[in-house]
Structure formats: structure tokens, C-alpha cells
Amino acid sequence: MRGDIANKREIKMPTATDFLNAFRHGFREKDASQLDALTTDDFVFTSISSGTHRSKTEALEWLVSGDCISIDDYEIIQDTDDCMAGTHTGSGKDWKVNAFFFAKKVNGKASEWYVTGVSVNK
């Protein structure tokens, strides 16, 4: 039957874990394609602790730069159609942080990402 709802595929919206996995994949594999697909064209990444604001292009370049090696230990606090928040660890060659993130979503894509971290002895 044409128009039968049972025959239509439900569109799965990305979860907060999907976004974090895209960041982790980018850091580990030096491949920004997953995060690129999950962000709006006017995406902005803000590191509150360092005071940096990156456009989408700058954020994707940073993702594969090697500055950050990985993020792990995700704890999702909020994950709705319009925002997500949680914590994770992050590590580089000579640093490690416990981080808090908050992001705004528009039509299933991240439009703004904010992160702040507290340094941990490595």
C-alpha cells in the first residue's frame, strides 16, 4: 500500500555518543570526514579553558593536527534533539584533561560545540 508508514524507514538522529565517536575517530585516525558530516556549515568549536574559537574548517584541521590524541570515558548528561552535554577525558602527547562539553544541534547536526577542561597529572 502506497504511503504505508510501516514501509517507511525511520531516520535515526545521531546521538551524543555518535558525535564523540566522530571526534575520537578524527583524533586517532587523522580523518575529519565523520565529524564533517555531523556538523553544520557554520559550525563553531569553542574551547572555554583556552579561549579559542574555531570555524568548521579550523576545527576539522585541528582535529587531524595531532594536538589531541584521543577522547575517552564518555558520560552523557543530556542528549535531546536540540542539545547535548556530558563529560569525557582528553589526552595529547604531554597532557590529559577531564572535560565538560555542551553542544547545540540543528536538524541532527552540531552547530556549536563548547568544551572546558581541567588538567590532570598524566
PDB file as gemmi writes it, atoms N, CA and C in Angstrom:
CRYST1    1.000    1.000    1.000  90.00  90.00  90.00 P 1                      
ATOM      1  N   MET A   1       0.835  -1.166   0.000  1.00  0.00           N  
ATOM      2  CA  MET A   1       0.000   0.000   0.000  1.00  0.00           C  
ATOM      3  C   MET A   1       0.892   1.244   0.000  1.00  0.00           C  
ATOM      4  N   ARG A   2       0.665   2.116  -0.938  1.00  0.00           N  
ATOM      5  CA  ARG A   2       1.468   3.319  -1.063  1.00  0.00           C  
ATOM      6  C   ARG A   2       1.214   4.232   0.139  1.00  0.00           C  
ATOM      7  N   GLY A   3       2.291   4.779   0.705  1.00  0.00           N  
ATOM      8  CA  GLY A   3       2.171   5.673   1.843  1.00  0.00           C  
ATOM      9  C   GLY A   3       2.035   4.967   3.181  1.00  0.00           C  
ATOM     10  N   ASP A   4       2.161   3.651   3.172  1.00  0.00           N  
ATOM     11  CA  ASP A   4       2.061   2.887   4.408  1.00  0.00           C  
ATOM     12  C   ASP A   4       3.248   3.230   5.312  1.00  0.00           C  
ATOM     13  N   ILE A   5       2.962   3.722   6.509  1.00  0.00           N  
ATOM     14  CA  ILE A   5       4.014   4.137   7.440  1.00  0.00           C  
ATOM     15  C   ILE A   5       4.934   2.981   7.782  1.00  0.00           C  
ATOM     16  N   ALA A   6       4.436   1.788   7.858  1.00  0.00           N  
ATOM     17  CA  ALA A   6       5.263   0.637   8.211  1.00  0.00           C  
ATOM     18  C   ALA A   6       6.360   0.402   7.184  1.00  0.00           C  
ATOM     19  N   ASN A   7       6.166   0.835   5.946  1.00  0.00           N  
ATOM     20  CA  ASN A   7       7.167   0.625   4.908  1.00  0.00           C  
ATOM     21  C   ASN A   7       8.217   1.739   4.856  1.00  0.00           C  
ATOM     22  N   LYS A   8       7.979   2.823   5.554  1.00  0.00           N  
ATOM     23  CA  LYS A   8       8.931   3.935   5.549  1.00  0.00           C  
ATOM     24  C   LYS A   8      10.018   3.670   6.572  1.00  0.00           C  
ATOM     25  N   ARG A   9      11.241   3.997   6.199  1.00  0.00           N  
ATOM     26  CA  ARG A   9      12.361   3.823   7.119  1.00  0.00           C  
ATOM     27  C   ARG A   9      12.438   5.032   8.038  1.00  0.00           C  
ATOM     28  N   GLU A  10      12.615   4.757   9.296  1.00  0.00           N  
ATOM     29  CA  GLU A  10      12.753   5.822  10.280  1.00  0.00           C  
ATOM     30  C   GLU A  10      14.173   6.384  10.204  1.00  0.00           C  
ATOM     31  N   ILE A  11      14.282   7.704  10.194  1.00  0.00           N  
ATOM     32  CA  ILE A  11      15.584   8.356  10.150  1.00  0.00           C  
ATOM     33  C   ILE A  11      16.136   8.417  11.561  1.00  0.00           C  
ATOM     34  N   LYS A  12      17.333   7.870  11.732  1.00  0.00           N  
ATOM     35  CA  LYS A  12      17.984   7.857  13.040  1.00  0.00           C  
ATOM     36  C   LYS A  12      18.792   9.133  13.216  1.00  0.00           C  
ATOM     37  N   MET A  13      18.492   9.882  14.262  1.00  0.00           N  
ATOM     38  CA  MET A  13      19.247  11.085  14.583  1.00  0.00           C  
ATOM     39  C   MET A  13      20.515  10.670  15.315  1.00  0.00           C  
ATOM     40  N   PRO A  14      21.631  11.305  15.000  1.00  0.00           N  
ATOM     41  CA  PRO A  14      22.880  10.974  15.702  1.00  0.00           C  
ATOM     42  C   PRO A  14      22.765  11.261  17.203  1.00  0.00           C  
ATOM     43  N   THR A  15      23.354  10.402  17.994  1.00  0.00           N  
ATOM     44  CA  THR A  15      23.365  10.571  19.446  1.00  0.00           C  
ATOM     45  C   THR A  15      24.625  11.321  19.866  1.00  0.00           C  
ATOM     46  N   ALA A  16      24.663  11.749  21.114  1.00  0.00           N  
ATOM     47  CA  ALA A  16      25.864  12.401  21.653  1.00  0.00           C  
ATOM     48  C   ALA A  16      27.070  11.472  21.511  1.00  0.00           C  
ATOM     49  N   THR A  17      26.859  10.189  21.719  1.00  0.00           N  
ATOM     50  CA  THR A  17      27.963   9.223  21.566  1.00  0.00           C  
ATOM     51  C   THR A  17      28.451   9.177  20.128  1.00  0.00           C  
ATOM     52  N   ASP A  18      27.549   9.299  19.156  1.00  0.00           N  
ATOM     53  CA  ASP A  18      27.970   9.337  17.748  1.00  0.00           C  
ATOM     54  C   ASP A  18      28.896  10.524  17.486  1.00  0.00           C  
ATOM     55  N   PHE A  19      28.550  11.682  18.048  1.00  0.00           N  
ATOM     56  CA  PHE A  19      29.387  12.871  17.874  1.00  0.00           C  
ATOM     57  C   PHE A  19      30.751  12.680  18.531  1.00  0.00           C  
ATOM     58  N   LEU A  20      30.760  12.174  19.763  1.00  0.00           N  
ATOM     59  CA  LEU A  20      32.022  11.953  20.463  1.00  0.00           C  
ATOM     60  C   LEU A  20      32.875  10.916  19.740  1.00  0.00           C  
ATOM     61  N   ASN A  21      32.246   9.868  19.218  1.00  0.00           N  
ATOM     62  CA  ASN A  21      32.989   8.868  18.444  1.00  0.00           C  
ATOM     63  C   ASN A  21      33.592   9.476  17.181  1.00  0.00           C  
ATOM     64  N   ALA A  22      32.889  10.447  16.572  1.00  0.00           N  
ATOM     65  CA  ALA A  22      33.433  11.122  15.384  1.00  0.00           C  
ATOM     66  C   ALA A  22      34.670  11.935  15.753  1.00  0.00           C  
ATOM     67  N   PHE A  23      34.621  12.622  16.903  1.00  0.00           N  
ATOM     68  CA  PHE A  23      35.811  13.329  17.376  1.00  0.00           C  
ATOM     69  C   PHE A  23      36.948  12.325  17.618  1.00  0.00           C  
ATOM     70  N   ARG A  24      36.655  11.247  18.355  1.00  0.00           N  
ATOM     71  CA  ARG A  24      37.695  10.251  18.674  1.00  0.00           C  
ATOM     72  C   ARG A  24      38.302   9.668  17.399  1.00  0.00           C  
ATOM     73  N   HIS A  25      37.454   9.312  16.441  1.00  0.00           N  
ATOM     74  CA  HIS A  25      37.934   8.769  15.169  1.00  0.00           C  
ATOM     75  C   HIS A  25      38.858   9.774  14.481  1.00  0.00           C  
ATOM     76  N   GLY A  26      38.461  11.032  14.454  1.00  0.00           N  
ATOM     77  CA  GLY A  26      39.282  12.063  13.825  1.00  0.00           C  
ATOM     78  C   GLY A  26      40.636  12.204  14.490  1.00  0.00           C  
ATOM     79  N   PHE A  27      40.648  12.248  15.827  1.00  0.00           N  
ATOM     80  CA  PHE A  27      41.911  12.373  16.554  1.00  0.00           C  
ATOM     81  C   PHE A  27      42.813  11.165  16.317  1.00  0.00           C  
ATOM     82  N   ARG A  28      42.250   9.977  16.410  1.00  0.00           N  
ATOM     83  CA  ARG A  28      43.054   8.749  16.311  1.00  0.00           C  
ATOM     84  C   ARG A  28      43.483   8.427  14.880  1.00  0.00           C  
ATOM     85  N   GLU A  29      42.587   8.625  13.928  1.00  0.00           N  
ATOM     86  CA  GLU A  29      42.850   8.211  12.543  1.00  0.00           C  
ATOM     87  C   GLU A  29      43.264   9.364  11.631  1.00  0.00           C  
ATOM     88  N   LYS A  30      43.268  10.571  12.160  1.00  0.00           N  
ATOM     89  CA  LYS A  30      43.594  11.771  11.362  1.00  0.00           C  
ATOM     90  C   LYS A  30      42.658  11.863  10.151  1.00  0.00           C  
ATOM     91  N   ASP A  31      41.357  11.660  10.428  1.00  0.00           N  
ATOM     92  CA  ASP A  31      40.325  11.652   9.394  1.00  0.00           C  
ATOM     93  C   ASP A  31      39.134  12.456   9.890  1.00  0.00           C  
ATOM     94  N   ALA A  32      38.897  13.601   9.278  1.00  0.00           N  
ATOM     95  CA  ALA A  32      37.839  14.511   9.731  1.00  0.00           C  
ATOM     96  C   ALA A  32      36.490  14.254   9.071  1.00  0.00           C  
ATOM     97  N   SER A  33      36.378  13.268   8.210  1.00  0.00           N  
ATOM     98  CA  SER A  33      35.156  13.084   7.421  1.00  0.00           C  
ATOM     99  C   SER A  33      33.915  12.805   8.270  1.00  0.00           C  
ATOM    100  N   GLN A  34      34.040  12.017   9.330  1.00  0.00           N  
ATOM    101  CA  GLN A  34      32.868  11.716  10.161  1.00  0.00           C  
ATOM    102  C   GLN A  34      32.352  12.960  10.864  1.00  0.00           C  
ATOM    103  N   LEU A  35      33.259  13.743  11.453  1.00  0.00           N  
ATOM    104  CA  LEU A  35      32.823  14.963  12.132  1.00  0.00           C  
ATOM    105  C   LEU A  35      32.311  15.988  11.127  1.00  0.00           C  
ATOM    106  N   ASP A  36      32.920  16.055   9.976  1.00  0.00           N  
ATOM    107  CA  ASP A  36      32.465  16.961   8.920  1.00  0.00           C  
ATOM    108  C   ASP A  36      31.002  16.689   8.583  1.00  0.00           C  
ATOM    109  N   ALA A  37      30.648  15.413   8.458  1.00  0.00           N  
ATOM    110  CA  ALA A  37      29.272  15.034   8.101  1.00  0.00           C  
ATOM    111  C   ALA A  37      28.270  15.331   9.212  1.00  0.00           C  
ATOM    112  N   LEU A  38      28.733  15.446  10.452  1.00  0.00           N  
ATOM    113  CA  LEU A  38      27.842  15.646  11.598  1.00  0.00           C  
ATOM    114  C   LEU A  38      27.760  17.100  12.062  1.00  0.00           C  
ATOM    115  N   THR A  39      28.376  18.020  11.311  1.00  0.00           N  
ATOM    116  CA  THR A  39      28.374  19.423  11.720  1.00  0.00           C  
ATOM    117  C   THR A  39      27.787  20.308  10.624  1.00  0.00           C  
ATOM    118  N   THR A  40      27.155  21.403  11.063  1.00  0.00           N  
ATOM    119  CA  THR A  40      26.580  22.358  10.120  1.00  0.00           C  
ATOM    120  C   THR A  40      27.700  23.127   9.420  1.00  0.00           C  
ATOM    121  N   ASP A  41      27.369  23.761   8.308  1.00  0.00           N  
ATOM    122  CA  ASP A  41      28.368  24.540   7.569  1.00  0.00           C  
ATOM    123  C   ASP A  41      28.925  25.695   8.394  1.00  0.00           C  
ATOM    124  N   ASP A  42      28.108  26.246   9.298  1.00  0.00           N  
ATOM    125  CA  ASP A  42      28.559  27.371  10.131  1.00  0.00           C  
ATOM    126  C   ASP A  42      28.957  26.925  11.543  1.00  0.00           C  
ATOM    127  N   PHE A  43      29.323  25.660  11.697  1.00  0.00           N  
ATOM    128  CA  PHE A  43      29.762  25.081  12.965  1.00  0.00           C  
ATOM    129  C   PHE A  43      30.878  25.915  13.592  1.00  0.00           C  
ATOM    130  N   VAL A  44      30.805  26.087  14.914  1.00  0.00           N  
ATOM    131  CA  VAL A  44      31.846  26.784  15.670  1.00  0.00           C  
ATOM    132  C   VAL A  44      32.221  25.913  16.864  1.00  0.00           C  
ATOM    133  N   PHE A  45      33.522  25.732  17.064  1.00  0.00           N  
ATOM    134  CA  PHE A  45      34.059  24.972  18.193  1.00  0.00           C  
ATOM    135  C   PHE A  45      34.749  25.959  19.122  1.00  0.00           C  
ATOM    136  N   THR A  46      34.322  25.990  20.389  1.00  0.00           N  
ATOM    137  CA  THR A  46      34.897  26.923  21.357  1.00  0.00           C  
ATOM    138  C   THR A  46      35.491  26.154  22.530  1.00  0.00           C  
ATOM    139  N   SER A  47      36.768  26.418  22.796  1.00  0.00           N  
ATOM    140  CA  SER A  47      37.413  25.893  23.990  1.00  0.00           C  
ATOM    141  C   SER A  47      37.390  27.012  25.020  1.00  0.00           C  
ATOM    142  N   ILE A  48      36.559  26.846  26.022  1.00  0.00           N  
ATOM    143  CA  ILE A  48      36.409  27.875  27.044  1.00  0.00           C  
ATOM    144  C   ILE A  48      37.696  28.013  27.849  1.00  0.00           C  
ATOM    145  N   SER A  49      38.328  26.892  28.181  1.00  0.00           N  
ATOM    146  CA  SER A  49      39.530  26.937  29.014  1.00  0.00           C  
ATOM    147  C   SER A  49      40.714  27.610  28.318  1.00  0.00           C  
ATOM    148  N   SER A  50      40.821  27.471  26.997  1.00  0.00           N  
ATOM    149  CA  SER A  50      41.931  28.115  26.285  1.00  0.00           C  
ATOM    150  C   SER A  50      41.518  29.420  25.613  1.00  0.00           C  
ATOM    151  N   GLY A  51      40.219  29.682  25.563  1.00  0.00           N  
ATOM    152  CA  GLY A  51      39.741  30.920  24.959  1.00  0.00           C  
ATOM    153  C   GLY A  51      39.796  30.932  23.438  1.00  0.00           C  
ATOM    154  N   THR A  52      39.807  29.751  22.815  1.00  0.00           N  
ATOM    155  CA  THR A  52      39.880  29.691  21.355  1.00  0.00           C  
ATOM    156  C   THR A  52      38.513  29.406  20.748  1.00  0.00           C  
ATOM    157  N   HIS A  53      38.284  30.027  19.597  1.00  0.00           N  
ATOM    158  CA  HIS A  53      37.072  29.807  18.801  1.00  0.00           C  
ATOM    159  C   HIS A  53      37.538  29.366  17.426  1.00  0.00           C  
ATOM    160  N   ARG A  54      37.016  28.245  16.951  1.00  0.00           N  
ATOM    161  CA  ARG A  54      37.407  27.723  15.641  1.00  0.00           C  
ATOM    162  C   ARG A  54      36.184  27.594  14.743  1.00  0.00           C  
ATOM    163  N   SER A  55      36.339  28.039  13.507  1.00  0.00           N  
ATOM    164  CA  SER A  55      35.305  27.806  12.499  1.00  0.00           C  
ATOM    165  C   SER A  55      35.295  26.318  12.178  1.00  0.00           C  
ATOM    166  N   LYS A  56      34.353  25.889  11.365  1.00  0.00           N  
ATOM    167  CA  LYS A  56      34.306  24.474  10.990  1.00  0.00           C  
ATOM    168  C   LYS A  56      35.607  24.044  10.335  1.00  0.00           C  
ATOM    169  N   THR A  57      36.091  24.820   9.378  1.00  0.00           N  
ATOM    170  CA  THR A  57      37.348  24.471   8.695  1.00  0.00           C  
ATOM    171  C   THR A  57      38.502  24.388   9.686  1.00  0.00           C  
ATOM    172  N   GLU A  58      38.600  25.359  10.572  1.00  0.00           N  
ATOM    173  CA  GLU A  58      39.677  25.363  11.570  1.00  0.00           C  
ATOM    174  C   GLU A  58      39.539  24.192  12.536  1.00  0.00           C  
ATOM    175  N   ALA A  59      38.315  23.869  12.928  1.00  0.00           N  
ATOM    176  CA  ALA A  59      38.084  22.753  13.846  1.00  0.00           C  
ATOM    177  C   ALA A  59      38.473  21.423  13.195  1.00  0.00           C  
ATOM    178  N   LEU A  60      38.128  21.236  11.940  1.00  0.00           N  
ATOM    179  CA  LEU A  60      38.473  19.995  11.241  1.00  0.00           C  
ATOM    180  C   LEU A  60      39.978  19.879  11.038  1.00  0.00           C  
ATOM    181  N   GLU A  61      40.643  20.998  10.776  1.00  0.00           N  
ATOM    182  CA  GLU A  61      42.109  20.989  10.653  1.00  0.00           C  
ATOM    183  C   GLU A  61      42.749  20.640  11.993  1.00  0.00           C  
ATOM    184  N   TRP A  62      42.232  21.222  13.080  1.00  0.00           N  
ATOM    185  CA  TRP A  62      42.750  20.923  14.418  1.00  0.00           C  
ATOM    186  C   TRP A  62      42.527  19.448  14.766  1.00  0.00           C  
ATOM    187  N   LEU A  63      41.374  18.920  14.376  1.00  0.00           N  
ATOM    188  CA  LEU A  63      41.025  17.528  14.666  1.00  0.00           C  
ATOM    189  C   LEU A  63      42.110  16.563  14.189  1.00  0.00           C  
ATOM    190  N   VAL A  64      42.701  16.827  13.052  1.00  0.00           N  
ATOM    191  CA  VAL A  64      43.694  15.917  12.472  1.00  0.00           C  
ATOM    192  C   VAL A  64      45.132  16.388  12.699  1.00  0.00           C  
ATOM    193  N   SER A  65      45.311  17.455  13.485  1.00  0.00           N  
ATOM    194  CA  SER A  65      46.641  18.047  13.674  1.00  0.00           C  
ATOM    195  C   SER A  65      47.572  17.237  14.550  1.00  0.00           C  
ATOM    196  N   GLY A  66      47.028  16.366  15.406  1.00  0.00           N  
ATOM    197  CA  GLY A  66      47.862  15.605  16.328  1.00  0.00           C  
ATOM    198  C   GLY A  66      47.971  16.254  17.698  1.00  0.00           C  
ATOM    199  N   ASP A  67      47.384  17.444  17.879  1.00  0.00           N  
ATOM    200  CA  ASP A  67      47.415  18.105  19.185  1.00  0.00           C  
ATOM    201  C   ASP A  67      46.715  17.246  20.232  1.00  0.00           C  
ATOM    202  N   CYS A  68      45.564  16.721  19.887  1.00  0.00           N  
ATOM    203  CA  CYS A  68      44.830  15.811  20.764  1.00  0.00           C  
ATOM    204  C   CYS A  68      44.957  14.402  20.177  1.00  0.00           C  
ATOM    205  N   ILE A  69      45.230  13.441  21.031  1.00  0.00           N  
ATOM    206  CA  ILE A  69      45.403  12.055  20.575  1.00  0.00           C  
ATOM    207  C   ILE A  69      44.093  11.280  20.644  1.00  0.00           C  
ATOM    208  N   SER A  70      43.305  11.533  21.697  1.00  0.00           N  
ATOM    209  CA  SER A  70      42.051  10.798  21.846  1.00  0.00           C  
ATOM    210  C   SER A  70      41.165  11.452  22.893  1.00  0.00           C  
ATOM    211  N   ILE A  71      39.885  11.116  22.836  1.00  0.00           N  
ATOM    212  CA  ILE A  71      38.959  11.393  23.932  1.00  0.00           C  
ATOM    213  C   ILE A  71      38.331  10.057  24.308  1.00  0.00           C  
ATOM    214  N   ASP A  72      38.073   9.899  25.593  1.00  0.00           N  
ATOM    215  CA  ASP A  72      37.567   8.626  26.106  1.00  0.00           C  
ATOM    216  C   ASP A  72      36.656   8.879  27.306  1.00  0.00           C  
ATOM    217  N   ASP A  73      36.181   7.797  27.891  1.00  0.00           N  
ATOM    218  CA  ASP A  73      35.416   7.834  29.146  1.00  0.00           C  
ATOM    219  C   ASP A  73      34.216   8.778  29.090  1.00  0.00           C  
ATOM    220  N   TYR A  74      33.402   8.626  28.058  1.00  0.00           N  
ATOM    221  CA  TYR A  74      32.228   9.491  27.900  1.00  0.00           C  
ATOM    222  C   TYR A  74      31.194   9.235  28.984  1.00  0.00           C  
ATOM    223  N   GLU A  75      30.604  10.311  29.467  1.00  0.00           N  
ATOM    224  CA  GLU A  75      29.432  10.264  30.342  1.00  0.00           C  
ATOM    225  C   GLU A  75      28.440  11.273  29.775  1.00  0.00           C  
ATOM    226  N   ILE A  76      27.336  10.798  29.262  1.00  0.00           N  
ATOM    227  CA  ILE A  76      26.335  11.670  28.654  1.00  0.00           C  
ATOM    228  C   ILE A  76      25.362  12.128  29.739  1.00  0.00           C  
ATOM    229  N   ILE A  77      25.208  13.446  29.866  1.00  0.00           N  
ATOM    230  CA  ILE A  77      24.312  14.038  30.850  1.00  0.00           C  
ATOM    231  C   ILE A  77      22.987  14.404  30.194  1.00  0.00           C  
ATOM    232  N   GLN A  78      23.044  14.921  28.979  1.00  0.00           N  
ATOM    233  CA  GLN A  78      21.859  15.390  28.253  1.00  0.00           C  
ATOM    234  C   GLN A  78      22.023  15.049  26.780  1.00  0.00           C  
ATOM    235  N   ASP A  79      20.970  14.572  26.151  1.00  0.00           N  
ATOM    236  CA  ASP A  79      21.006  14.289  24.715  1.00  0.00           C  
ATOM    237  C   ASP A  79      19.580  14.404  24.173  1.00  0.00           C  
ATOM    238  N   THR A  80      19.260  15.577  23.610  1.00  0.00           N  
ATOM    239  CA  THR A  80      17.941  15.831  23.057  1.00  0.00           C  
ATOM    240  C   THR A  80      18.097  16.241  21.596  1.00  0.00           C  
ATOM    241  N   ASP A  81      16.987  16.549  20.943  1.00  0.00           N  
ATOM    242  CA  ASP A  81      17.037  16.968  19.541  1.00  0.00           C  
ATOM    243  C   ASP A  81      17.783  18.279  19.335  1.00  0.00           C  
ATOM    244  N   ASP A  82      17.858  19.118  20.389  1.00  0.00           N  
ATOM    245  CA  ASP A  82      18.486  20.424  20.193  1.00  0.00           C  
ATOM    246  C   ASP A  82      19.761  20.674  20.995  1.00  0.00           C  
ATOM    247  N   CYS A  83      20.128  19.758  21.896  1.00  0.00           N  
ATOM    248  CA  CYS A  83      21.383  19.956  22.628  1.00  0.00           C  
ATOM    249  C   CYS A  83      21.891  18.646  23.213  1.00  0.00           C  
ATOM    250  N   MET A  84      23.154  18.683  23.582  1.00  0.00           N  
ATOM    251  CA  MET A  84      23.773  17.540  24.247  1.00  0.00           C  
ATOM    252  C   MET A  84      24.849  18.057  25.188  1.00  0.00           C  
ATOM    253  N   ALA A  85      25.108  17.312  26.246  1.00  0.00           N  
ATOM    254  CA  ALA A  85      26.108  17.702  27.226  1.00  0.00           C  
ATOM    255  C   ALA A  85      26.647  16.453  27.899  1.00  0.00           C  
ATOM    256  N   GLY A  86      27.866  16.569  28.390  1.00  0.00           N  
ATOM    257  CA  GLY A  86      28.454  15.447  29.093  1.00  0.00           C  
ATOM    258  C   GLY A  86      29.898  15.714  29.443  1.00  0.00           C  
ATOM    259  N   THR A  87      30.559  14.658  29.838  1.00  0.00           N  
ATOM    260  CA  THR A  87      31.974  14.737  30.199  1.00  0.00           C  
ATOM    261  C   THR A  87      32.752  13.679  29.427  1.00  0.00           C  
ATOM    262  N   HIS A  88      34.050  13.893  29.339  1.00  0.00           N  
ATOM    263  CA  HIS A  88      34.962  12.916  28.752  1.00  0.00           C  
ATOM    264  C   HIS A  88      36.374  13.269  29.177  1.00  0.00           C  
ATOM    265  N   THR A  89      37.285  12.359  28.986  1.00  0.00           N  
ATOM    266  CA  THR A  89      38.697  12.683  29.172  1.00  0.00           C  
ATOM    267  C   THR A  89      39.272  13.030  27.806  1.00  0.00           C  
ATOM    268  N   GLY A  90      40.360  13.738  27.810  1.00  0.00           N  
ATOM    269  CA  GLY A  90      41.071  14.054  26.573  1.00  0.00           C  
ATOM    270  C   GLY A  90      42.555  13.954  26.848  1.00  0.00           C  
ATOM    271  N   SER A  91      43.316  13.549  25.826  1.00  0.00           N  
ATOM    272  CA  SER A  91      44.749  13.441  26.045  1.00  0.00           C  
ATOM    273  C   SER A  91      45.528  13.803  24.789  1.00  0.00           C  
ATOM    274  N   GLY A  92      46.704  14.372  25.040  1.00  0.00           N  
ATOM    275  CA  GLY A  92      47.665  14.696  23.993  1.00  0.00           C  
ATOM    276  C   GLY A  92      48.982  14.034  24.330  1.00  0.00           C  
ATOM    277  N   LYS A  93      50.034  14.430  23.646  1.00  0.00           N  
ATOM    278  CA  LYS A  93      51.346  13.810  23.886  1.00  0.00           C  
ATOM    279  C   LYS A  93      51.851  14.052  25.298  1.00  0.00           C  
ATOM    280  N   ASP A  94      51.596  15.247  25.836  1.00  0.00           N  
ATOM    281  CA  ASP A  94      52.122  15.565  27.159  1.00  0.00           C  
ATOM    282  C   ASP A  94      51.070  16.195  28.072  1.00  0.00           C  
ATOM    283  N   TRP A  95      49.802  15.897  27.843  1.00  0.00           N  
ATOM    284  CA  TRP A  95      48.742  16.455  28.676  1.00  0.00           C  
ATOM    285  C   TRP A  95      47.544  15.518  28.733  1.00  0.00           C  
ATOM    286  N   LYS A  96      46.748  15.709  29.787  1.00  0.00           N  
ATOM    287  CA  LYS A  96      45.494  14.974  29.949  1.00  0.00           C  
ATOM    288  C   LYS A  96      44.523  15.889  30.675  1.00  0.00           C  
ATOM    289  N   VAL A  97      43.254  15.865  30.276  1.00  0.00           N  
ATOM    290  CA  VAL A  97      42.229  16.692  30.905  1.00  0.00           C  
ATOM    291  C   VAL A  97      40.974  15.883  31.178  1.00  0.00           C  
ATOM    292  N   ASN A  98      40.241  16.342  32.163  1.00  0.00           N  
ATOM    293  CA  ASN A  98      38.857  15.933  32.364  1.00  0.00           C  
ATOM    294  C   ASN A  98      38.039  17.073  31.789  1.00  0.00           C  
ATOM    295  N   ALA A  99      37.153  16.775  30.866  1.00  0.00           N  
ATOM    296  CA  ALA A  99      36.451  17.821  30.134  1.00  0.00           C  
ATOM    297  C   ALA A  99      34.942  17.733  30.302  1.00  0.00           C  
ATOM    298  N   PHE A 100      34.317  18.895  30.193  1.00  0.00           N  
ATOM    299  CA  PHE A 100      32.867  19.018  30.125  1.00  0.00           C  
ATOM    300  C   PHE A 100      32.546  19.627  28.769  1.00  0.00           C  
ATOM    301  N   PHE A 101      31.531  19.092  28.073  1.00  0.00           N  
ATOM    302  CA  PHE A 101      31.139  19.659  26.785  1.00  0.00           C  
ATOM    303  C   PHE A 101      29.646  19.946  26.773  1.00  0.00           C  
ATOM    304  N   PHE A 102      29.292  20.938  25.965  1.00  0.00           N  
ATOM    305  CA  PHE A 102      27.907  21.279  25.689  1.00  0.00           C  
ATOM    306  C   PHE A 102      27.839  21.610  24.212  1.00  0.00           C  
ATOM    307  N   ALA A 103      26.828  21.124  23.518  1.00  0.00           N  
ATOM    308  CA  ALA A 103      26.697  21.407  22.086  1.00  0.00           C  
ATOM    309  C   ALA A 103      25.244  21.658  21.728  1.00  0.00           C  
ATOM    310  N   LYS A 104      25.060  22.554  20.781  1.00  0.00           N  
ATOM    311  CA  LYS A 104      23.737  22.827  20.226  1.00  0.00           C  
ATOM    312  C   LYS A 104      23.598  22.055  18.926  1.00  0.00           C  
ATOM    313  N   LYS A 105      22.395  21.510  18.680  1.00  0.00           N  
ATOM    314  CA  LYS A 105      22.124  20.756  17.456  1.00  0.00           C  
ATOM    315  C   LYS A 105      21.019  21.431  16.653  1.00  0.00           C  
ATOM    316  N   VAL A 106      21.177  21.388  15.346  1.00  0.00           N  
ATOM    317  CA  VAL A 106      20.170  21.889  14.416  1.00  0.00           C  
ATOM    318  C   VAL A 106      19.960  20.810  13.362  1.00  0.00           C  
ATOM    319  N   ASN A 107      18.755  20.294  13.265  1.00  0.00           N  
ATOM    320  CA  ASN A 107      18.433  19.243  12.293  1.00  0.00           C  
ATOM    321  C   ASN A 107      19.406  18.060  12.348  1.00  0.00           C  
ATOM    322  N   GLY A 108      19.749  17.642  13.562  1.00  0.00           N  
ATOM    323  CA  GLY A 108      20.592  16.467  13.741  1.00  0.00           C  
ATOM    324  C   GLY A 108      22.080  16.703  13.580  1.00  0.00           C  
ATOM    325  N   LYS A 109      22.493  17.947  13.376  1.00  0.00           N  
ATOM    326  CA  LYS A 109      23.917  18.259  13.232  1.00  0.00           C  
ATOM    327  C   LYS A 109      24.340  19.236  14.318  1.00  0.00           C  
ATOM    328  N   ALA A 110      25.587  19.139  14.751  1.00  0.00           N  
ATOM    329  CA  ALA A 110      26.101  20.077  15.743  1.00  0.00           C  
ATOM    330  C   ALA A 110      26.362  21.413  15.068  1.00  0.00           C  
ATOM    331  N   SER A 111      25.870  22.488  15.690  1.00  0.00           N  
ATOM    332  CA  SER A 111      26.099  23.827  15.159  1.00  0.00           C  
ATOM    333  C   SER A 111      27.088  24.613  16.018  1.00  0.00           C  
ATOM    334  N   GLU A 112      27.106  24.313  17.311  1.00  0.00           N  
ATOM    335  CA  GLU A 112      28.033  24.954  18.242  1.00  0.00           C  
ATOM    336  C   GLU A 112      28.517  23.892  19.215  1.00  0.00           C  
ATOM    337  N   TRP A 113      29.810  23.915  19.531  1.00  0.00           N  
ATOM    338  CA  TRP A 113      30.381  22.961  20.480  1.00  0.00           C  
ATOM    339  C   TRP A 113      31.245  23.743  21.450  1.00  0.00           C  
ATOM    340  N   TYR A 114      30.983  23.566  22.742  1.00  0.00           N  
ATOM    341  CA  TYR A 114      31.750  24.230  23.785  1.00  0.00           C  
ATOM    342  C   TYR A 114      32.382  23.164  24.666  1.00  0.00           C  
ATOM    343  N   VAL A 115      33.643  23.358  24.998  1.00  0.00           N  
ATOM    344  CA  VAL A 115      34.328  22.405  25.876  1.00  0.00           C  
ATOM    345  C   VAL A 115      35.218  23.176  26.843  1.00  0.00           C  
ATOM    346  N   THR A 116      35.303  22.677  28.044  1.00  0.00           N  
ATOM    347  CA  THR A 116      36.245  23.214  29.018  1.00  0.00           C  
ATOM    348  C   THR A 116      36.853  22.036  29.759  1.00  0.00           C  
ATOM    349  N   GLY A 117      38.109  22.186  30.126  1.00  0.00           N  
ATOM    350  CA  GLY A 117      38.792  21.073  30.759  1.00  0.00           C  
ATOM    351  C   GLY A 117      39.630  21.479  31.947  1.00  0.00           C  
ATOM    352  N   VAL A 118      39.857  20.512  32.811  1.00  0.00           N  
ATOM    353  CA  VAL A 118      40.714  20.672  33.960  1.00  0.00           C  
ATOM    354  C   VAL A 118      41.871  19.697  33.787  1.00  0.00           C  
ATOM    355  N   SER A 119      43.073  20.211  33.850  1.00  0.00           N  
ATOM    356  CA  SER A 119      44.268  19.394  33.665  1.00  0.00           C  
ATOM    357  C   SER A 119      44.389  18.340  34.769  1.00  0.00           C  
ATOM    358  N   VAL A 120      44.867  17.164  34.356  1.00  0.00           N  
ATOM    359  CA  VAL A 120      45.079  16.054  35.262  1.00  0.00           C  
ATOM    360  C   VAL A 120      46.529  15.617  35.110  1.00  0.00           C  
ATOM    361  N   ASN A 121      47.146  15.195  36.191  1.00  0.00           N  
ATOM    362  CA  ASN A 121      48.521  14.679  36.076  1.00  0.00           C  
ATOM    363  C   ASN A 121      48.527  13.455  35.192  1.00  0.00           C  
ATOM    364  N   LYS A 122      49.442  13.443  34.236  1.00  0.00           N  
ATOM    365  CA  LYS A 122      49.498  12.317  33.295  1.00  0.00           C  
ATOM    366  C   LYS A 122      50.488  11.289  33.742  1.00  0.00           C  
TER     367      LYS A 122                                                      
END                                                                             
